[in-house]
């Protein structure tokens, strides 16, 4: 939920197991990353900066084959889903701050 008066851009930290990668969808917009992921090495997707970071801080944004960065509108709440490209399972935790101008 964004209780602010301008768009807010969430950051997601996902932990899932899938040898091909994952897709993260928010408000009908998808970021798809082709990169083997493991629940023991979380991946971070930052919608504000448009970056994808592997555990340990390595920038893997270039592995994002679909880059539909998304925001949460003022006063809005959205639902996000994360899925393994080969059916892998896991979860993501979203961090969002109310944003004001």
C-alpha positions in Angstrom: 0.0 0.0 0.0 1.2 3.5 -0.9 -0.4 6.1 1.3 1.7 8.9 -0.3 0.7 11.4 -3.0 2.9 10.1 -5.8 4.0 6.8 -7.3 6.0 4.5 -5.0 8.5 1.9 -6.4 8.8 -1.3 -4.3 11.8 -3.5 -3.9 11.3 -7.3 -3.9 13.6 -9.9 -2.3 12.8 -13.3 -3.7 13.8 -16.7 -2.5 12.9 -19.6 -4.8 14.4 -22.6 -6.5 14.3 -22.7 -10.3 17.2 -23.6 -12.7 15.9 -21.3 -15.4 14.9 -18.2 -13.4 11.7 -16.4 -12.5 9.1 -13.9 -13.4 7.8 -11.2 -11.0 4.5 -9.6 -11.9 3.0 -6.4 -10.4 -0.1 -4.6 -11.7 0.1 -6.6 -15.0 3.7 -5.6 -15.6 6.4 -8.3 -15.5 10.1 -8.5 -14.9 11.5 -11.9 -16.2 15.0 -12.9 -15.3 16.7 -15.9 -17.0 19.2 -16.8 -14.3 19.4 -20.0 -12.1 18.0 -19.1 -8.7 18.2 -20.9 -5.3 16.2 -20.2 -2.2 19.5 -20.1 -0.3 20.7 -17.1 -2.4 17.9 -14.5 -2.6 17.5 -12.2 -5.6 16.5 -8.5 -5.3 14.4 -6.7 -7.9 14.3 -2.9 -7.4 11.5 -1.3 -9.3 12.8 2.2 -8.7 16.3 1.8 -10.0 15.4 -0.9 -12.6 18.0 -3.3 -11.3 18.2 -7.0 -10.4 20.8 -8.1 -7.9 22.0 -11.5 -7.0 22.9 -12.6 -3.4 26.2 -10.9 -2.5 25.4 -7.8 -4.5 26.2 -8.9 -8.1 24.3 -7.0 -10.7 22.4 -9.4 -13.0 20.1 -6.8 -14.6 21.4 -7.9 -18.0 19.7 -11.3 -17.4 16.3 -9.6 -17.3 14.8 -10.4 -20.6 11.6 -8.6 -19.9 11.8 -5.3 -18.0 8.4 -3.9 -17.3 9.3 -2.0 -14.1 6.2 -1.1 -12.1 5.0 1.3 -9.4 2.2 1.5 -6.9 0.0 4.6 -7.5 -0.8 7.1 -4.7 -3.4 5.7 -2.4 -3.1 2.3 -4.1 -2.5 -1.2 -3.2 -1.4 -4.0 -5.5 -0.7 -7.7 -5.5 2.6 -9.2 -6.8 3.3 -12.8 -7.9 6.6 -14.5 -8.3 6.9 -17.8 -10.3 9.8 -20.0 -11.4 10.1 -20.3 -15.2 10.2 -24.1 -14.9 7.6 -24.3 -12.1 10.0 -23.7 -9.2 8.4 -22.5 -5.9 9.4 -19.8 -3.5 8.3 -16.5 -2.2 9.1 -12.8 -2.3 9.0 -10.1 0.3 8.1 -6.5 -0.8 9.5 -3.3 0.8 7.6 -0.2 -0.1 7.5 3.3 1.4 4.8 5.9 1.2 6.1 8.5 -1.3 5.3 12.2 -1.2 6.3 15.2 -3.4 
